[in-house]
Amino acid sequence: MTQVVLGENEGIDSALRRFKRQVSKAGILADVKYHRHFETPIEKRKRKAVAVKRTRRFK
């Protein structure tokens, strides 16, 4: 779970910016998008195959 503790003289804008950065680094939004709707077994296999290709390319 992502948390942001406000400093004593910190504005809400900078805290919100830090929160958004932490959420994007943690990959929370990407995870939500993947689980937004039901995924059929064929779609799941395709997504995993693409992920494997992506990881192999960077090794």
C-alpha positions in Angstrom: 0.0 0.0 0.0 1.3 3.4 -1.0 1.4 6.1 1.6 2.6 9.7 1.7 3.2 11.5 4.9 2.9 15.2 4.7 5.7 17.4 6.0 5.1 20.3 8.3 5.1 23.0 5.7 4.5 20.8 2.6 1.8 21.8 0.2 -0.9 19.4 -1.0 0.4 19.7 -4.6 3.9 18.4 -3.9 2.4 15.6 -1.7 0.0 14.6 -4.5 3.0 14.6 -7.0 5.0 12.3 -4.7 2.0 10.0 -4.3 1.5 9.8 -8.1 5.2 9.0 -8.5 5.1 6.2 -5.9 1.9 4.7 -7.4 3.5 4.6 -10.9 6.7 3.1 -9.6 4.8 0.4 -7.7 2.9 -0.5 -10.8 -0.5 -0.2 -9.2 -2.3 1.3 -12.1 -1.0 -1.2 -14.6 -2.2 -4.0 -12.3 -5.6 -2.4 -12.1 -5.9 -2.2 -15.8 -5.0 -5.8 -16.2 -7.7 -6.9 -13.7 -10.4 -4.5 -14.9 -12.4 -7.2 -16.7 -12.5 -10.9 -17.0 -9.6 -12.4 -19.0 -10.3 -15.5 -21.1 -7.6 -18.3 -21.0 -6.6 -17.4 -24.6 -6.1 -13.7 -23.7 -4.1 -14.8 -20.7 -1.8 -17.0 -22.8 -1.3 -14.2 -25.3 -0.4 -11.7 -22.6 2.1 -14.1 -20.9 3.7 -14.9 -24.3 4.2 -11.2 -25.0 5.7 -10.7 -21.5 8.1 -13.6 -22.1 9.2 -12.1 -25.4 9.7 -8.7 -23.8 11.8 -10.1 -21.0 13.9 -12.2 -23.4 14.6 -9.2 -25.5 16.2 -7.3 -22.6 18.4 -10.1 -21.4 
